[in-house]
Amino acid sequence: MKTKFFLFVFLAWAGTIHAQKKYSTNNAIVHFIAADDNDIDAVNKEVVSRLEPNGDMSFILLIKNFKFEMETMQNHFNTEYLESDKFPRAFFSGKITNINTVNFTKDGKYPITASGNIQVHGVSKPIQTNGFIEIKNGFVKTSAQFTVTLKDFGIGGVLIKMVADKINIDVTASYP
């Protein structure tokens, strides 16, 4: 009888471990706006993101998928500043350090801290930011805001030196 009980408990536990869901989306959103100039504003709605139950998280995006209101600005962004032919992608790879505070089975908005490396323009830098995981009706949504300094990533140019050295970034991912 004890053997059957332990077997039952083990199978239930193993099933719970196996049932933990890995989340992914191809439609995460990265929006940026210059800290000192609201005209420098773009959004990319085709960002790939993965979130693992252990807190591992990643984002990858094509630089050319950022859309600006003004086509001229988009052209300068891709050719002169981000050199998207030479550096076509940006990446984030890291971990939610307090993932154990998130209950994926209970609706709520959970504060999180993410830590990892961001790579833009061929330069990789460590980053840590705060954000949220929101659980609603079984759906998972992550969001975070942070600021980067363009010169830290080797991004320059006359316009950037005069107007926009710091960029505020909003990241949102809704996982089905």
N, C-alpha and C positions, 0 to 999 in steps of 0.2 A: 504494500500500500504506500509506504514512504517513497519507494522508487517511482511509482506512478505520479505521486504528488510532485516530486522534484523534477521529473521529466516534463510535467505540465508547466511548472513554473519556468523552467529553462526555455521551453518552446515559446511561451508567452513573452519572456524577456527578449529572446532572439528575434521574434517577430516584431517587437517594438523597435529594436535597433534597426532592423532591415527596413521598416516602414518609414524611417526618417526621410523626408523628402529633400531632394536637391532642387533648388529653384534656379530658373534661368529665364531670360528675356532677350529679345533682339530689339526692343523698343524702349530702352532706358533713355532718359533725357539728361543732357548736359547743357546748361545755359550759362553763359558768362556775360558779364558787363564790366566795363572798366570802372575802377573805383572813383576816378576823377572825371570821367566823360561818359555820360549816358548814351552818346551816339555810337560808342563802340560796344555793340550788343549783338550776340549771335546765339543760335540754338542748334543743337544736333539731337534729332529724335530717333536716330538709328544706332544707338549704342548697345553693344552686347554686354550682358552682365550675368554673372553666376554667383550664387550664394549657397554655401554648404551648411549643413546642420552644425558642424563644428566651428562655424564662424568665418571660414575662409571665404573671401570675396574677391571678385575681379571685375574690371571694366575694360573694354577695348573699343576704340572708336576710330573712324576714318576722319582725318582733319578736313578733307574736302566736303564732308557732309554737314559742316557748320553752315547755317544759312543766315545771311544778313539782309536787312531791308534794302540797302543800297548795293547793287551789283559791283560797283567800283570798289567799295570797301572789301567785299568778299574776294575780289581779284587780288588786291594788295595783301590781304591777310594770307592767302594761299601762296603767292609768289614771293613777296618780299619779307614777310615776317615769320610765318611758320614753315615756309619752304616745303609745302606738302608733297611735292614730287620727290624730294630727297628724304623727308621724314613723314611718310603717309599716315602713320598711326600714333595714337597716344594710349597709354596703358595705366591701369592701377592694379596692383596685386597686393593684397594684405589680409588682415584678419580683424574681425570684430572681437575686441579683447574681453568684452563682458557679455558674450553670447549666452552664457548660462542664466542671465537675468531675463531673457526673452522666453515667454511661454507661447510657442507657436500654435497651441490648441485653444488659447483664450484671447478673445478680442481685447485690444488695448493698444496704447501707444507707449513704446518702451524706449527710453533713452539709451543710446549706445555710443561707444567710442571705437573708431576704426583706426588702425595703424598699419602702415605698409609703405610701398614705394610707388611713386608716380613718375612716369616717363613721358616727357614731351620734348619734341625737337631734338631727340637723341640723347637727352640728359635725364638721368634718373636721380630722384631726390626722395629722402624719407619724408613722410607726412603723417600727421595724426590729426584727426578731427572728430568732432562730436556730431551726432545725428540722431535719427529715430528709425525704429522698425515699428510699423503699424500693422496690426493684424485685424482684419475685418471680414467676418463671414468666411474664414479660411483662406483669404487672400493676403499676401504679404507685400508690403510697400516699404521701401527704404528711402531715406532722404538725408542729405547732409549739405552744409554750406561751409566754404572755406575760401581763403584768399591766397593767391600765389603772386610772387614777384617775377616778372618776365625775365629780367636779367639773370636770375638764378638758373634759367633754362637756356641761356645763350640766345634769347630772343631780343633783338634790338631794332634799330632804325630810328630815323629822325622823329617821326610821329610818336613812336612809343616813348622816346626819351622826353619829349615835350608834354605828352598828354596822359599816357596810360602805362605807368610802370607796374601798377598793381591791378589784378583782375579778380573780381569776386565771382565765384563759381557755385552754382546750385546743381546738385545731382539728385535725380529721382529715378527709382526703378520700381515698377509694379510687376510682380511675378505672378503669373497665372497659376 
